[in-house]
Amino acid sequence: MGLTKSLYADLSCEEVFELERHCDEVREADIAAQDAAMEAEAAEQAQREREDRKRDLAIAEVENEEACWCKFFESCPTCFGKA
């Protein structure tokens, strides 16, 4: 007989119920903590994805703008009136 079985054999019915109730409470608390950690991780991942998307859109916007390096000349058709 294993140690756990011999310990259970020495317990009264009330003690077994109390031990099982305590184990259930501990298990439920652990599950709740795991769920909370998973939700927090999912929220962080969603936030990172939103930030990445925002950064990608900003980079795409900058890349789509026409870049002209002749800001000294007002006769340039690309940057005339933008300086």
Contacts in CASP RR format, 6 or more apart in sequence:
PFRMAT RR
TARGET T0000
AUTHOR 0000-0000-0000
METHOD contacts of the structure
MODEL  1
MGLTKSLYADLSCEEVFELERHCDEVREADIAAQDAAMEAEAAEQAQRER
EDRKRDLAIAEVENEEACWCKFFESCPTCFGKA
1 9 0 8 1.000
8 16 0 8 1.000
11 19 0 8 1.000
66 78 0 8 1.000
68 76 0 8 1.000
68 78 0 8 1.000
68 79 0 8 1.000
70 76 0 8 1.000
70 78 0 8 1.000
70 79 0 8 1.000
71 79 0 8 1.000
71 83 0 8 1.000
74 80 0 8 1.000
74 81 0 8 1.000
74 83 0 8 1.000
END
